[in-house]
Amino acid sequence: MRRFIITLGISGLALCSYAQELALFKQNGKIGFINKKGEVVIKPVFNKGTSFSEGLAAVAYSGKDYGYINTSGEFVIQPNFKGANEFRGGIAIVTKEGIHSYIDRDGRKVRIAGADKLYEFTPEGVAIYKSNTKVGLIDAKGQVVVEPKYDVIRPFVNGYAKVAVNKCWGIIDTKGSEVIPTKYEEIGNYIDGYAWAKYKGAFGVIYNEEFKAIEGADKIQDIVNPNRVIARIGKTWGLVNEKQEWIIPSIYENIRQGNGDLLAARTGGKWGFINAKNETIVPFKYDDAIGFSKDGLAAVKSKKWGFIDEKGVVVIPFEYEITALNFSAEIQVKGFINGLARVKKDKKWGYIDTQGNVLGNTWYDNLELFNKQ
C-alpha cells in the first residue's frame, strides 16, 4: 500500500517506537501527540483524532476524511472515512458513505456474515454480535466463538465478561467458556478468580466455583483483595476477610480500595484513611479522597485536589482538579498511574510527576491518557 508521509515538524526528536506510550493533546484547536517525556512527537496539525491504539490513531484535517497514522506520523491507511474508531484486536469500525464496516490494520474490509450490528472488538480479538434477539461472540476472521445464546454480554474487563440469560448472570472468558455459570441474580467483575454475586437473595463471594454468603451484606464492591472485601449493610460500609467474617463493622458512609495497606473511608461527611484494623492513620478532614496509588500517593480534596503520602503529609499542594481514568477493574480511578497524574489548573490540562513537576512544563487545552502501543 502506498504511504503518504506528512511533514509534521518533529524538531529533530527521535521518532517514537511501537512500544512507546503517546498521549493526544489539543492546543489552539489542533490535535497532536506527546511522549512520556513531554516531548511533542507529532505536532498539532489535525482538527480531529483518536488516541493511539495498537500503534495506529485515526486523525483528520479540517474538512477532510479520517485516516490512520502510525507513531511516526505516516498515513498507513489513507484518509477516506467519514468516521473511524480505535483499533481493538486488529479490527476497527469505520464509516464510509453512511455504511459502517470493519477494517483490518491494512485498511482492508473485513466481512463478517450473520451479524445484525457491528460491535467493538476486544484487545483479545473477539467481538459481541447480535442475531435476532440473542448475542454471541465472533473473532476477527468472522468465526463464531460463542453462538448467540445470551440475552446480554457486557464489555470484557481484563479478559472476562458478565453474561445473562433469563435474568441469570455468569462470567465467560474470551474463548466463550463459562468460568462462572449463569445462575446468579447479580454478579460483579471477575478479578484474579474472585467475583461477588447475589444468589438466592444473599450477597457473597465466588471462588473456585463456590459461593459463600456474607452475613447481612446487601451490596459488595468488586473484589481486588479477598482479605479486604468492601461490603455494605443498609447505608454503611465495612470490611470482610476471606473467611467472610466482618473485620471492620459497617460503620462508614463509604470506603474505597487502594494499593498498599490503607483504605480511604468517609464518616461524618469527611474522608480520611484507615487500616484493616480500623485504626485511623490519616484524620477524617478531607472533602473527598481516592485510594493510594502504587506510587505511594493519594489524591485528597480540600476545596481543590492535592496529594498526600501514607503518613498524611501533603506532598503536592491543593491547587488542581483531577480526572477519572475509566480503567475498568482498576482499584484506582483518579490520581497517579505509573508516576504521572493528569490534572487541570486554570482551565488547562497537564501531567504532573510525584514531585509536582509539570511534564514538559506545558499546559494544554485538552489532554488524553497515555496509551501503550
Secondary structure, 3 states (H helix, E strand, C coil): CCCEECCCCCCCCCCCCCCCEEEEEEECCEEEEEECCCCEEEEEEECEECCCECCEEEEECCCCCEEEECCCCEEEEEEEECEECCCECCEEEEEECCEEEEEECCCCEECCCCCCCCCCECCCCEEEEEECCEEEEEECCCCEEEEEEECEECCCECCEEEEEECCEEEEEECCCCEEEEEEECEECCCECCEEEEEECCEEEEEECCEEEECCCCCEECCCCCCCCEEEEECCEEEEECCCCCEEEEEEECEEECCCCCCEEEEECCEEEEECCCCCEEEEEEECEECCCCCCCCEEEECCCEEEECCCCCEEEEEEEEECCCCCCCCCCCCCEECCEEEEEECCEEEEECCCCCEHHHCCECEEEEEEEC
